[in-house]
């Protein structure tokens, strides 16, 4: 049976046990003094387990060159090992070197954003339409 905590302004916190079939009320009267007590939300027993999804991991990997290098090294190592190859573990020095390479690549020319690419496509279409119109007029 679930336990709900309520907080009385006079007597403090108290617990109320109720079956699942009953609705949880936002306030109840204190059993000691009868004063309306507010329902308190608290974490479930056993705490909350945070599970990271693949998308969270991918975002974390893109954030930091060292994390990206570590992820790539682990992925390559596991993939090679699973295919039956005898592979050496990556060293810290190797990770640092890979992270430096990734960092240098990231500082290179930036890729255009989605909006910039859409604008360029629109400009290209307009140029093509003008050229086509000009070709029809001169023909």
N, C-alpha and C positions, 0 to 999 in steps of 0.2 A: 504494500500500500504506500503510495507516494507521501512524502512529508513536505509540507510547505511552511516556509518561515514568514511570520508576520512580526512587525515591530510596533510595539505600543509606546507612545510618547512618555507614559508614566512608568511602566514596568519593564520596558526593554523588549528584547526579542523572545518570541515563543513559537513553538512548532504546532502545526495542525495536521493530523493524519486524515486523509480522505480517500475514498475509492476513486478509481479512474472514471467511473460513471458520473461523478459530480463535476460541475464546472469550477474552475479556480476563480474565486472572487477577488477583486482588487483590494478589498478591505473586509475585515471581520472584527467583531467586538472582542476585546481582550477578556479572557476567562477570569482574570483576577479583578479588574476594576470596571469592565464594560465599556471602556473607551474604544472608539474605532481605531483599528490598527492596520497599517498599510502592508500589503504583500511585498516581500523582498525577493528579488530574483537573485539566485546564486548558482554557481557552477554545479553540475551534476556530480554525484559521488564518484570518486575515481578520477576526477579531473577531465580535461578536454584534450584529446589527442589531435595534434595538428598533422595533417598528411599533406605533403607537398606533391603537386601534380607534375607531370612531365613539362607542362607549360611554365610552371614556376622555375623548374630546373633550367629550362631553356633561357628564360629571362635572366636568371642568375649567371648563366654561362656567358651571355653576351655582355654583361656588365663589367667584367674584370678580365684582363688578358691572362692573368695567372690561373683563374678558375677555368677559363676557356681552354688553356693549354692542358691543365690537369684532366679536364673532361675528355678532350681529344685523345690524350695519352691513355687514359683508362679504357676508352672505347676501342682504340686500336689494339691495345694489349689483350683485352677480353675477346675481341673478334679473332685475332690471330691464334690465341690459345684454344678457342672453341673449334677452330678449323684444323687443329692438330699440330700447329707449328710450335717449336720450342723458342720462346721469346724471353728476353731479359726484361726485368722490371725497369721502368723509367726512373732515373735518379733525380734528385732535387736540382742538380746543376742542369740537367736536360730540360726540366720543367721551366727553370728560370730563362734558359736560352730560348725555348719555344715561346714563352710569354713575351720576351723582348721582341721577337720577330713579329708576333701578332700585334703588339703595341705599335711597332713601326708601320705595319700594314694599315692599321686603323687610322693612323695620322696622315695617311696619303689622301688623295682626292676623295671627297665625299660622294656617295651615290646620290643622285637626285631623289627628292621625296616623291611620293605618289602624286601630290598636287602638281609638282614641277613637271613630272612626266606627262600628266594629263594636259597641262597647258601646252607643252611642246607638241603633243599629238594633235591638239586642236589647231595650233599654228601650222603644222605640216599639212593638215587637211585643207586649211584655208589657202595655203600656197598652191596645193595641187588643184583646187577648184579654180583659182585665178588663172593658172597656167592652162587648164582645160578650156576655160571660157575664152582666153586669149587665142588659143589654137583654133577654136570654132570660128571666132570672128575673123581671123586672118585667112581661113580656108575658103 
